[in-house]
Amino acid sequence: MDMELEEYLRPPEIAMVPYPAKMITLATGAKLIVRQAGRDDVPILLEAIKPTLLVARDYYDIVGVRLYAELLGWQRYRVRDEFCLIGQIDGLLVGIVNSRMYSPQLGISFHTLAIERGLRIGAHLFAAKMEHHIEHLGQEEVLITAESPIGFRRWMIEYNLEKRDGQHELGGAAPYALTKELYYANKERLVAGERPVLPELMQVAEKEIIVASEEDILEKIMGVKRRVIQ
């Protein structure tokens, strides 16, 4: 009976082409590898998200707890047609983004979490997520909302998104749309990266997703040691 119920509770899935990994050279010269994560990677990703759950600064707590739930729901087959991209530098996890296909034509952007700040990693990963929706999944537009002033400036203003009526799945602020036309108008300016990834760099990225310690993650986000965080 439980197995029969599980089959009912699992949502149907749209077949999605995988995201082709790419390499972005950051301002520091470091190589950011952007690649798709699988359900088997979720437990280690959740470990990286946990330290953010009590960080109120820039709404990391809201983004973190929602991203945690979305990835867990995806791992346990309770979210429909979700995908997750990660950013790594020398194997170290520095950012996570996730999204889903609402239909073959419409994408729903969920969250963008940068663990390493100051290098536009969040912006690069968000752009990669939009690249996947429009170029690889062939969608017409992506609905986006923001939970922080930084998010609003990064997505709505920087991409000149179109405001839409109705609600985003995340609730909150009004949704905005990145259309295919807007994506290609902004692509040269905002979407970076080279393919294919150098084999030796891809091997390091795929070998292990390295998660920094809780103290290091909080220091990267807050700029201070955990013991002095109020």
C-alpha positions in Angstrom: 0.0 0.0 0.0 2.8 2.5 0.9 4.6 1.8 -2.4 1.3 2.4 -4.3 0.8 5.7 -2.4 4.4 6.7 -3.1 3.8 6.3 -6.8 0.7 8.6 -6.4 2.6 11.2 -4.3 5.5 11.5 -6.7 4.8 14.1 -9.4 5.2 13.4 -13.1 8.5 14.7 -14.6 9.2 16.5 -17.8 12.3 15.2 -19.5 15.0 17.9 -19.2 18.2 18.1 -21.1 21.2 18.4 -18.8 23.0 21.7 -18.3 26.4 21.7 -20.1 29.1 22.7 -17.5 31.1 25.9 -18.1 34.0 27.7 -16.7 34.0 31.4 -15.7 37.2 33.3 -14.9 36.6 35.6 -12.0 38.2 39.0 -11.3 40.7 37.3 -9.0 41.7 34.9 -11.8 40.0 32.0 -10.0 38.1 29.5 -12.2 34.4 29.1 -11.3 33.0 25.8 -12.5 29.2 25.9 -13.0 27.6 22.5 -13.4 24.4 20.7 -12.7 23.8 18.9 -9.4 21.8 15.8 -9.0 19.5 14.4 -6.4 22.4 12.4 -4.9 24.2 15.7 -4.2 21.4 17.2 -2.1 22.6 16.0 1.3 26.0 17.8 1.0 24.3 20.9 -0.4 22.0 21.0 2.6 25.0 21.0 4.9 26.3 24.1 3.1 22.9 25.9 3.5 22.4 25.1 7.2 24.7 27.9 8.5 22.7 30.5 6.6 19.4 29.7 8.3 20.0 32.1 11.3 21.7 34.9 9.3 19.2 37.8 9.0 21.6 40.0 7.0 20.4 40.5 3.4 17.6 37.9 4.0 20.0 35.0 3.9 17.8 33.2 6.5 14.7 33.4 4.3 16.5 32.4 1.1 18.4 29.6 3.0 15.4 28.0 4.6 13.4 28.1 1.4 16.2 26.7 -0.7 16.8 24.0 1.9 13.1 23.0 1.7 13.0 23.1 -2.1 16.1 20.9 -2.5 14.9 18.5 0.1 11.5 18.3 -1.7 13.3 17.7 -5.0 15.4 14.9 -3.4 12.3 13.3 -1.9 10.3 13.6 -5.1 7.9 16.3 -3.8 8.7 19.1 -6.2 7.9 18.9 -9.9 10.5 19.4 -12.6 13.2 21.1 -10.5 16.9 21.6 -11.4 19.9 22.8 -9.5 23.1 24.3 -10.6 26.2 24.8 -8.4 29.4 26.9 -8.5 32.7 25.5 -7.4 36.2 26.8 -7.2 38.8 24.1 -6.8 36.0 21.8 -5.7 34.8 24.2 -3.0 31.1 25.0 -3.2 30.6 28.7 -3.5 27.0 29.0 -4.7 23.7 27.3 -5.4 20.8 28.2 -7.6 17.6 26.3 -8.3 14.6 26.6 -10.6 11.8 24.5 -12.1 9.9 24.1 -15.3 6.2 25.0 -14.8 5.5 24.0 -18.4 7.5 23.5 -21.5 7.2 27.2 -22.2 7.3 28.8 -18.7 10.1 28.5 -16.1 9.9 29.4 -12.4 13.0 30.8 -10.8 13.4 29.8 -7.2 16.5 30.9 -5.3 20.1 32.1 -5.7 22.5 31.6 -2.8 26.1 32.9 -2.9 28.4 31.6 -0.2 31.4 33.5 -1.4 30.6 37.2 -1.6 32.2 40.0 -3.5 33.0 38.1 -6.8 29.6 38.3 -8.4 29.2 34.6 -8.0 25.5 34.9 -7.3 25.1 37.0 -10.5 27.0 34.5 -12.6 25.0 31.6 -11.2 21.7 33.4 -11.8 22.7 34.1 -15.4 23.6 30.5 -15.8 20.2 29.5 -14.5 18.5 31.8 -17.0 20.8 30.4 -19.8 19.6 26.9 -19.0 15.9 28.0 -19.0 16.1 29.8 -22.3 18.8 28.2 -24.4 18.9 24.6 -23.3 15.4 23.9 -22.1 13.9 26.1 -24.9 11.5 28.1 -22.7 9.8 31.3 -23.7 10.1 33.2 -20.4 11.0 32.8 -16.7 9.0 34.2 -13.8 11.2 35.8 -11.1 10.5 37.4 -7.7 12.9 39.0 -5.1 13.1 38.6 -1.4 15.8 41.2 -0.8 16.8 44.7 -2.1 20.0 43.1 -3.5 18.0 40.6 -5.4 15.7 43.3 -6.8 18.6 45.3 -8.0 20.5 42.3 -9.4 17.5 40.8 -11.3 14.7 43.2 -11.9 16.8 46.3 -12.6 19.9 44.8 -14.1 17.9 42.7 -16.6 15.2 45.3 -17.1 12.6 42.6 -16.4 8.9 43.0 -17.3 6.4 43.2 -14.4 3.6 40.7 -14.5 0.2 40.5 -12.9 -0.7 37.7 -10.5 1.6 35.9 -8.1 4.9 34.0 -8.1 4.9 30.6 -6.6 7.0 32.0 -3.7 4.3 34.6 -2.9 5.5 38.0 -1.7 6.4 40.7 -4.2 4.8 40.9 -7.7 6.5 38.6 -10.3 8.7 39.8 -13.1 9.5 38.0 -16.3 12.7 37.4 -18.2 11.4 36.8 -21.8 13.5 35.2 -24.5 13.9 38.6 -26.1 15.2 40.2 -22.9 17.6 37.3 -22.3 19.3 37.6 -25.6 19.3 41.5 -25.3 21.3 41.1 -22.0 23.3 37.9 -22.8 26.5 39.5 -24.1 26.6 41.8 -21.0 25.6 39.4 -18.3 26.1 35.8 -19.3 29.8 34.7 -19.1 31.6 31.5 -19.4 33.6 29.1 -21.7 32.9 25.6 -22.9 34.1 23.0 -22.7 35.6 23.1 -19.2 39.2 22.1 -19.0 39.2 18.3 -18.2 41.5 18.7 -15.2 39.2 21.3 -13.7 36.1 19.3 -14.4 37.7 16.3 -12.8 38.3 18.2 -9.6 34.8 19.6 -9.5 33.1 16.2 -10.0 35.4 14.3 -7.6 34.0 16.0 -4.5 31.7 18.9 -3.5 33.8 20.5 -0.7 31.8 22.4 1.9 33.6 25.0 4.0 33.2 24.8 7.8 30.2 26.6 9.4 32.5 29.3 10.8 34.1 29.9 7.3 30.7 30.1 5.6 29.5 32.7 8.1 32.7 34.6 7.8 32.4 34.6 4.0 28.8 35.9 4.2 29.1 38.2 7.2 32.7 39.3 6.9 33.3 38.5 10.6 34.0 35.5 12.8 31.0 33.6 14.1 31.8 34.3 17.7 31.1 38.1 17.3 27.9 37.7 15.3 24.9 39.1 17.2 
